[in-house]
């Protein structure tokens, strides 16, 4: 079996410039670096390292581990963990793979260098989210799963919404909106025994479904809470960014929505759209209840002057 360093060299050779057919488009150096560093879910500190290497390739590829850690503002062990998470034996092996790419960037044509200089990482992040939404649009070509899940969630009284750690914000959005059209929505944003108590109470009160959010980095607490929900007799609908794995296997129904991972922290355009689509399906599943609850809320909002009259 090849060692981690041998696998790393194989990956590097796969993206090192060589003979190509005339119809193949030459990759920019930064794209080669992203291909080398891609395929895993780094921590925020690791993303800072990856971003620094991408932005300062010709310098970073020749830095010592001490110098790279200092420039990025992380510890040396963080750099080592970053390298090993990519399959390298350590930072020297990663640096060895980066150096040919850096040398090709130095020797690149003026046109390639100019194109590289024009890259805007913020625009690239938006482009990645557009790709996620385009993928979601293809999924919505067959809306039956969304509509069916919306009907089931609308019938579950109470309805539990689960989101832990980074997924709390998506869960809070869904629970806030769902409470406008559903009579009993319960948000679970803490794990452990607190989550188990809330899930058990929801089931005993007559609830049948939980909607769980699991965005990267996926927490063990979320998986434990999903298993706890199923142990009480609740069914689980999941919104996540992966198509397989223990989280998906534990769910009764799963919706996959890609997250934007080009910045230090993920962005959630596609998960937000799926959330809104399920809310729409819930509203359509019981239109009379939806209309009655929305009208009552608008009356309360007007009576208590909740909003600015812009």
C-alpha positions in Angstrom: 0.0 0.0 0.0 1.5 3.4 -0.9 2.5 5.7 1.9 0.9 9.1 2.5 3.9 10.8 0.9 3.7 8.6 -2.2 -0.1 9.3 -2.5 0.6 13.0 -2.1 3.3 12.9 -4.9 0.8 11.0 -7.1 -1.7 13.7 -6.5 0.8 16.4 -7.2 2.0 14.7 -10.4 -1.6 14.5 -11.6 -1.9 18.3 -11.6 1.7 19.2 -12.6 1.8 20.8 -16.1 2.8 18.2 -18.7 1.8 17.3 -22.2 -1.8 18.0 -23.0 -4.0 17.7 -26.0 -4.3 21.0 -27.8 -8.0 21.2 -27.0 -7.4 21.1 -23.2 -7.6 24.3 -21.3 -4.5 25.1 -19.2 -5.3 25.3 -15.5 -4.2 28.4 -13.7 -1.7 27.9 -10.8 -4.3 28.8 -8.2 -6.7 26.2 -9.6 -4.0 23.6 -9.4 -3.4 24.5 -5.8 -7.2 24.3 -5.0 -7.3 20.9 -6.6 -4.4 19.8 -4.5 -5.9 21.2 -1.3 -9.5 20.3 -2.0 -11.6 17.3 -1.1 -11.9 17.7 2.6 -13.6 19.9 5.2 -11.0 22.1 6.9 -11.4 23.9 10.1 -11.3 27.8 10.0 -7.6 27.8 10.9 -6.9 25.3 8.1 -8.8 27.5 5.7 -6.6 30.4 6.6 -3.6 28.3 5.8 -5.1 27.2 2.5 -6.1 30.7 1.5 -2.6 32.1 2.3 -1.0 29.4 0.2 -3.3 30.1 -2.7 -2.9 33.9 -2.5 0.9 33.8 -1.9 1.8 30.6 -3.8 5.3 31.6 -5.1 6.4 32.6 -1.6 4.5 30.1 0.5 5.8 27.0 -1.4 9.3 27.8 -0.2 8.6 28.9 3.4 9.6 26.9 6.5 6.9 25.6 8.7 7.8 28.3 11.2 7.6 31.1 8.7 4.3 29.9 7.2 2.7 29.6 10.7 3.9 33.1 11.6 2.6 34.6 8.4 -0.8 33.0 8.6 -1.1 33.6 12.4 -1.5 29.9 13.4 0.6 27.5 15.4 3.1 25.1 13.8 1.1 22.1 14.9 -1.9 23.6 13.0 0.2 23.6 9.8 1.3 20.0 10.4 -2.3 18.9 11.0 -3.4 20.7 7.8 -0.8 18.8 5.8 -1.7 15.4 7.2 -5.4 16.1 6.7 -4.6 16.3 3.0 -2.9 12.9 3.1 0.7 14.1 3.2 3.2 12.7 5.7 3.8 16.2 7.0 4.4 19.8 6.0 7.7 19.1 4.0 5.8 16.7 1.7 3.1 19.3 1.1 5.7 21.9 0.4 7.4 19.5 -2.1 4.1 19.1 -3.9 3.5 22.9 -4.0 6.9 23.9 -5.4 6.5 22.7 -9.0 3.2 24.5 -9.2 4.8 27.7 -7.8 7.6 27.4 -10.3 5.1 27.0 -13.2 3.4 30.2 -11.9 6.7 32.1 -12.0 7.4 30.8 -15.5 3.8 31.3 -16.7 2.8 33.4 -19.7 1.9 37.1 -19.2 -1.6 36.3 -20.2 -2.0 33.6 -17.5 -0.4 35.8 -14.9 -2.7 38.7 -15.8 -5.7 36.4 -15.6 -4.5 35.1 -12.2 -4.2 38.7 -10.9 -7.8 39.5 -12.0 -9.2 36.7 -9.8 -11.4 38.0 -7.1 -12.0 35.5 -4.3 -15.2 37.2 -3.2 -16.6 36.8 -6.7 -15.3 33.3 -6.8 -17.3 32.6 -3.6 -20.4 33.9 -5.2 -19.8 31.8 -8.3 -19.5 28.7 -6.2 -22.9 29.5 -4.5 -24.4 30.1 -7.9 -23.3 26.6 -8.9 -24.8 25.2 -5.7 -28.1 26.9 -6.5 -28.0 25.6 -10.1 -27.6 22.1 -8.8 -30.5 22.6 -6.4 -32.6 23.9 -9.3 -32.1 20.6 -11.0 -33.1 18.7 -7.9 -36.3 20.8 -7.7 -37.3 19.6 -11.2 -39.0 16.8 -9.3 -40.6 18.5 -6.3 -42.4 15.5 -4.9 -40.0 14.8 -2.0 -40.1 18.4 -0.8 -43.8 18.6 -1.1 -44.3 15.2 0.7 -41.9 16.2 3.5 -43.6 19.5 3.9 -47.0 17.7 4.4 -45.5 15.4 7.0 -43.9 18.2 9.0 -47.1 20.2 8.9 -49.0 17.3 10.4 -46.5 16.8 13.2 -47.7 18.6 16.3 -45.4 19.5 17.9 -42.7 19.8 15.2 -39.1 19.8 16.5 -36.3 21.6 14.7 -32.8 20.5 15.5 -29.6 22.5 14.9 -26.4 22.4 16.9 -23.2 24.5 16.7 -22.8 26.2 13.3 -26.2 24.9 12.2 -28.1 26.8 14.9 -28.7 29.8 12.6 -30.4 27.8 9.9 -32.5 26.0 12.5 -33.5 29.3 14.2 -34.6 30.7 10.8 -36.7 27.7 10.0 -38.3 27.5 13.5 -39.0 31.2 13.5 -40.8 31.1 10.1 -42.5 27.8 10.8 -44.0 29.1 14.0 -46.0 31.6 11.9 -47.9 28.8 10.2 -47.6 25.9 12.6 -49.2 25.8 16.1 -46.3 24.2 18.0 -42.7 24.4 16.8 -39.9 23.5 19.3 -36.3 24.4 18.6 -33.5 22.2 20.0 -30.1 24.0 19.8 -28.3 22.3 22.6 -27.0 18.7 22.5 -26.5 16.0 25.0 -29.1 15.1 27.6 -30.8 18.5 27.1 -31.6 17.5 23.5 -32.7 14.1 24.5 -35.2 15.5 27.1 -36.6 17.9 24.5 -37.0 15.1 21.9 -38.6 12.8 24.3 -41.1 15.5 25.4 -41.9 16.2 21.8 -42.7 12.6 21.1 -44.8 12.2 24.3 -46.8 15.3 23.3 -47.7 13.7 20.0 -44.9 14.8 17.7 -43.9 12.5 14.8 -41.1 14.4 13.0 -37.9 16.2 13.6 -36.2 18.5 11.0 -32.5 18.4 11.6 -29.8 20.7 10.1 -26.2 19.4 9.8 -23.7 21.7 8.2 -20.0 21.2 8.2 -18.1 20.6 10.3 -20.5 17.9 11.2 -20.7 17.4 15.0 -21.0 14.1 16.8 -23.7 15.7 19.0 -25.9 16.1 15.9 -25.6 12.4 15.0 -26.3 11.5 18.7 -29.4 13.7 18.8 -30.7 12.2 15.5 -30.2 8.7 17.0 -31.9 9.8 20.2 -34.9 11.1 18.2 -35.3 7.8 16.4 -35.0 5.9 19.6 -38.1 7.8 20.9 -40.1 7.0 17.8 -39.6 10.3 16.0 -38.8 10.3 12.3 -36.0 12.5 11.0 -35.8 14.8 8.0 -32.3 16.1 7.4 -30.9 19.1 5.5 -27.2 18.7 5.0 -24.4 19.1 2.5 -23.4 15.5 1.9 -25.1 12.6 0.1 -23.9 9.7 2.2 -22.4 9.0 5.6 -23.7 8.3 9.1 -25.9 11.4 9.2 -27.7 10.6 6.0 -28.0 6.9 7.0 -29.7 7.9 10.2 -32.3 10.1 8.5 -35.7 9.0 7.1 -35.4 11.5 4.3 -32.4 13.7 3.4 -32.0 16.8 1.3 -28.5 17.7 0.1 -27.6 21.3 -0.5 -24.0 22.4 -1.2 -22.4 25.0 1.0 -20.1 27.7 -0.1 -16.6 26.9 1.1 -14.4 29.4 -0.6 -14.3 31.8 2.4 -13.0 31.2 5.9 -16.5 30.3 7.0 -19.2 28.5 4.9 -22.1 30.3 3.3 -25.5 28.7 3.1 -27.5 30.0 0.0 -28.7 26.5 -1.1 -29.6 25.2 2.4 -31.6 28.5 2.9 -33.5 27.9 -0.3 -34.3 24.3 0.6 -35.5 25.5 4.0 -37.8 28.1 2.4 -39.1 25.5 -0.1 -40.0 23.1 2.8 -41.7 26.0 4.6 -43.7 26.7 1.4 -44.7 23.1 1.2 -45.8 23.2 4.9 -47.9 26.3 4.2 -49.6 24.7 1.1 -50.3 21.4 3.0 -52.8 23.2 5.3 -53.8 26.5 3.6 -56.7 27.3 5.9 -54.5 27.0 9.0 -51.7 28.9 7.3 -54.0 31.8 6.3 -55.6 32.0 9.8 -52.3 32.0 11.6 -50.7 34.6 9.3 -53.7 36.9 9.6 -53.6 36.6 13.4 -49.9 37.4 13.4 -50.4 40.5 11.2 -53.1 41.7 13.5 -50.8 41.3 16.5 -47.9 43.0 14.7 -50.1 46.0 13.8 -51.6 46.2 17.3 -48.2 46.1 19.0 -46.3 48.1 16.3 -43.7 45.5 15.8 -42.2 46.9 12.6 -40.9 50.1 11.1 -43.2 51.6 8.5 -40.6 51.9 5.7 
